[in-house]
Amino acid sequence: MSFIWPPMLALLLLIPIGLLGYRALDRRRRRRVAAAGGLGLGPRAVSGPRRRREAIPAALFLLALGVLTVAMARPQSVVDLPREQGTVILAFDVSRSMAADDLKPTRLDAAKAATTSFVDRQPPGVVIGVVAFSGAGLAVQAPTSDPAAVKAAIARLTPETGTSLGQGILSSLDTIARAEAGTPAGYYSNRSPEPTPAPTPVPAGTHAPAVIVLVTDGENTQSPDPLDAARTAADQGVRIYTVGLGSTSGTTLNVDGFQVHTQLDEAALRQISDISGGAYFSADDADGLRSVYDNLDLRLTIEPQKIEVTSLFAGAGMLLLVFGGLCSLVVLGRLP
């Protein structure tokens, strides 16, 4: 336990001084009563058991003063508070295959609608960032607790060219690192610090509050290898939830005058989620996609926090004063 105003605890020294003064006055009173009783001018001295009963109210009042003095020092206690918190990176595949209409109206539009609903349901302790990836990865919204900013970033997403799942994962990890370091997102320049060595692998789930939700049809067409990127996420303890859009039978797109067949690559997405300790979800229609977001488990984390417990001590002190007053009425027939 710690205190916000520890100097107030010095007032506790006044309590034993007050106790010594009370005992001195009580002895003087008993001597006078005994002298008056011996002359037949007053009541006889009270017995030992009765004196002990009469000391109970005084003891309660002294204890109450001690507790209230501690309350004046504003005590704090460290407790483990469970709450849903963390950083969620929504990594969207914005390749041209996401324009396929096997999810209505398109894969990307269906994903945007379901994700917007997911953003609205998150508690205040969760910050959300948005990463868009096709041939490269780009953080279009740094992690924030402002749902309006997140939804605006999602609404701006449009299909581009190519698909690099690995780049989407690595860009998401970089966004998490920036958010945890508290540094603003920016472009690399000759003033930027040199890259740090590769981190030492940590147990899976070390960054339990930080997860990546990878929304894609799973067709990787460009480097780096998404499985290597998933291993990097696992080394940093970041879980990846993969959300597969479309059907395994696929559909045909018209891309720049060419007919291109695209289909869901479930095997790749399962491997990515398995490597990182996350989970794979499949959505072959809009309703299934909404249920995916309903079942995403961000996990409750236990976080030690200091909370002020002044009110508890003040309440206990007041109760002791009340009990002391009641005991005084019962034993002495009066309030002190």
Secondary structure, 3 states (H helix, E strand, C coil): CEECCHHHHHHHHHHHHHHHHHHHHHHHHHHHHHHHHHCCCCCCCCCHHHHHHHHHHHHHHHHHHHHHHHHHCCEEEEEEEEEECEEEEEEEECCHHHHCCCCCCCHHHHHHHHHHHHHHCCCCCEEEEEEEECCCEEEEEEEECCHHHHHHHHHCCCCCCCCCHHHHHHHHHHHHHHHHHCCCCCCCCCCCCCCCCCCCCCCCCCCCCEEEEEEECCCCCCCCCHHHHHHHHHHCCCEEEEEEECCCCCEEEEECCEEEEECCCHHHHHHHHHHHCCEEEEECCHHHHHHHHHCCCCCEEEEEEEEECHHHHHHHHHHHHHHHHHHHHHHCCCCC
